[in-house]
Amino acid sequence: MGDRRGWLAGGVLITERVPGEDRVRFFESGDALVWSVLAVVAVLVAVMLVLWDDRPRLILDESGMTLRGVGKGRTVRWDRLLPGGPPAPAGKVFAALVLSEQPTSPAGRPVPRQLAVGPLHVDRAFLAATVRHYVEHPEHRSAIGTAPELERLRAAVSGADS
């Protein structure tokens, strides 16, 4: 759908019928052509911004993970997740992380939540192991996003998978 939004720009150009002929031309009276071309450029820039913003992305930070895309976002806080999950992906198809959140009532059961990661281009086994690691090791969350933390995480996750 995103690649078909540019049709809006064509309707902004002002045209007129050529007298006595069976064709149209751009309306060239005064500043109309300049303004219509500027309007086309503005529409195309707006379309590009919308297309760029629609990319799905997963953001990990100190407080939790946020999945964004297609105009919506969902945040899951680290402190709401139970240790031990999510399970590693089984097989090639892995469209969602299955997260276990703490129960809302004292006697309640853990609440299963699915975080759709199918459209993301990520190593899903690494993602599942990363989530498990940060749930179980809150002391490492403050360094998320730094190069040393990424190297430490890779070493910890690869050591845990072996």
Backbone torsions as a table, in degrees:
resi	resn	phi	psi	omega
1	MET	NA	-37.7	-175.6
2	GLY	-59.9	-31.0	-177.8
3	ASP	-80.3	-3.9	-179.8
4	ARG	-107.0	12.5	-177.3
5	ARG	-83.9	-15.4	-177.5
6	GLY	-71.1	-10.9	179.9
7	TRP	-60.9	-22.7	178.6
8	LEU	-59.2	-33.8	-176.1
9	ALA	-64.2	-37.3	-178.3
10	GLY	-63.8	-30.3	-179.8
11	GLY	-77.4	-6.9	-177.6
12	VAL	-87.5	-25.8	179.9
13	LEU	-67.3	130.2	-178.5
14	ILE	-87.0	125.0	179.3
15	THR	-122.7	165.5	175.8
16	GLU	-143.4	155.2	177.6
17	ARG	-77.4	137.6	177.2
18	VAL	-77.7	123.7	-178.6
19	PRO	-58.5	129.5	176.8
20	GLY	79.2	3.3	-179.8
21	GLU	-129.4	164.2	-178.4
22	ASP	-102.5	58.4	178.5
23	ARG	-155.6	170.8	177.7
24	VAL	-122.4	162.2	176.3
25	ARG	-141.1	165.8	175.4
26	PHE	-66.8	140.2	177.3
27	PHE	-73.1	115.7	-171.9
28	GLU	-109.6	19.0	-178.2
29	SER	-84.9	122.7	177.0
30	GLY	66.7	-140.2	-177.9
31	ASP	-93.4	9.7	-175.1
32	ALA	-60.2	-41.7	-179.1
33	LEU	-65.6	-43.5	179.7
34	VAL	-61.1	-46.0	-178.8
35	TRP	-67.0	-36.6	179.6
36	SER	-70.0	-37.0	176.5
37	VAL	-66.7	-41.7	176.3
38	LEU	-61.6	-37.6	177.7
39	ALA	-65.3	-39.1	177.3
40	VAL	-62.5	-45.5	178.9
41	VAL	-60.8	-43.1	179.6
42	ALA	-62.2	-42.5	179.0
43	VAL	-64.2	-43.6	-179.8
44	LEU	-65.5	-38.3	176.3
45	VAL	-64.2	-42.2	178.6
46	ALA	-62.8	-41.2	178.3
47	VAL	-62.5	-43.6	179.9
48	MET	-63.5	-39.5	178.2
49	LEU	-64.3	-41.0	178.8
50	VAL	-65.6	-42.9	179.3
51	LEU	-64.4	-39.9	-179.5
52	TRP	-66.7	-38.6	-178.0
53	ASP	-75.2	-20.7	-177.8
54	ASP	-78.0	-4.5	-179.4
55	ARG	-65.2	130.5	176.3
56	PRO	-70.6	141.9	178.4
57	ARG	-152.4	148.9	178.0
58	LEU	-113.3	125.5	-177.4
59	ILE	-115.4	122.1	175.0
60	LEU	-105.7	132.3	175.4
61	ASP	-143.0	-172.3	-174.4
62	GLU	-61.6	-31.6	-175.9
63	SER	-90.2	-23.7	-178.7
64	GLY	166.2	-157.4	178.7
65	MET	-120.8	142.0	177.8
66	THR	-125.7	126.5	175.7
67	LEU	-102.4	119.7	-178.9
68	ARG	-121.3	153.6	175.7
69	GLY	154.2	151.8	178.3
70	VAL	50.4	46.0	172.7
71	GLY	75.0	7.8	-179.9
72	LYS	-136.6	162.3	178.4
73	GLY	-146.5	152.4	179.3
74	ARG	-139.0	127.8	-179.0
75	THR	-111.7	136.1	175.4
76	VAL	-122.4	120.4	-177.6
77	ARG	-81.2	142.4	179.4
78	TRP	-58.2	-41.6	-175.2
79	ASP	-70.9	-8.2	176.3
80	ARG	-91.1	-13.6	-176.2
81	LEU	-90.3	145.7	178.4
82	LEU	-89.9	144.5	177.6
83	PRO	-61.8	154.6	176.5
84	GLY	98.4	-8.8	-177.9
85	GLY	-128.6	173.0	-4.2
86	PRO	-76.6	159.8	178.4
87	PRO	-67.6	154.2	176.2
88	ALA	-65.4	149.4	-179.5
89	PRO	-64.2	140.0	177.8
90	ALA	-105.9	114.1	-179.9
91	GLY	84.0	-172.9	-176.3
92	LYS	-79.6	-30.2	-177.1
93	VAL	-87.9	118.3	-178.1
94	PHE	-148.6	90.4	-173.5
95	ALA	-97.4	-11.6	-176.8
96	ALA	-148.5	144.1	168.8
97	LEU	-85.7	129.9	177.2
98	VAL	-97.9	110.0	-176.4
99	LEU	-104.5	144.7	175.9
100	SER	-109.0	113.0	178.4
101	GLU	-93.4	155.5	178.1
102	GLN	-60.8	147.3	179.0
103	PRO	-65.2	149.4	179.2
104	THR	-80.3	-22.1	176.6
105	SER	-117.1	154.9	-177.7
106	PRO	-58.0	-36.8	-177.8
107	ALA	-93.8	3.0	-175.2
108	GLY	-77.3	168.2	176.9
109	ARG	-92.5	160.2	174.9
110	PRO	-58.4	144.4	-178.2
111	VAL	-96.4	115.2	177.9
112	PRO	-75.8	134.8	177.5
113	ARG	-129.0	142.4	175.4
114	GLN	-109.7	133.1	176.8
115	LEU	-113.7	109.1	-175.0
116	ALA	-68.8	114.5	179.2
117	VAL	-118.7	10.4	-178.9
118	GLY	-55.0	-46.8	-177.7
119	PRO	-76.6	-6.2	-179.5
120	LEU	-81.3	144.8	176.9
121	HIS	-97.1	78.9	-177.7
122	VAL	-132.6	158.4	170.7
123	ASP	-76.9	106.0	-170.6
124	ARG	-69.7	-31.5	176.3
125	ALA	-66.9	-41.5	177.9
126	PHE	-64.4	-39.8	179.1
127	LEU	-62.8	-46.1	179.5
128	ALA	-62.0	-42.9	178.9
129	ALA	-66.3	-36.5	178.4
130	THR	-63.8	-45.2	178.9
131	VAL	-62.3	-45.6	177.8
132	ARG	-57.9	-43.7	-177.3
133	HIS	-62.9	-47.8	-176.9
134	TYR	-72.0	-24.7	174.2
135	VAL	-70.5	-40.2	-176.7
136	GLU	-84.3	-17.9	-177.3
137	HIS	-129.4	75.0	-178.1
138	PRO	-62.9	-21.3	-179.7
139	GLU	-67.4	-17.4	-179.7
140	HIS	-92.2	-10.6	-174.5
141	ARG	-63.7	-33.1	-176.8
142	SER	-66.2	-19.5	-179.1
143	ALA	-95.7	3.2	-179.7
144	ILE	-56.0	134.0	177.9
145	GLY	98.2	-5.4	178.5
146	THR	-98.8	152.9	-179.7
147	ALA	-62.7	-44.2	178.6
148	PRO	-61.7	-36.9	179.4
149	GLU	-66.8	-38.7	178.1
150	LEU	-61.9	-44.6	178.1
151	GLU	-63.7	-42.4	178.6
152	ARG	-63.6	-41.5	179.8
153	LEU	-65.1	-44.9	178.2
154	ARG	-58.2	-43.3	179.0
155	ALA	-65.3	-42.3	-178.9
156	ALA	-67.3	-41.7	-177.1
157	VAL	-72.5	-41.3	-179.9
158	SER	-69.0	-32.2	176.8
159	GLY	-70.0	-33.6	-179.6
160	ALA	-76.1	-30.0	-178.2
161	ASP	-77.0	-25.3	-176.2
162	SER	-75.0	NA	NA
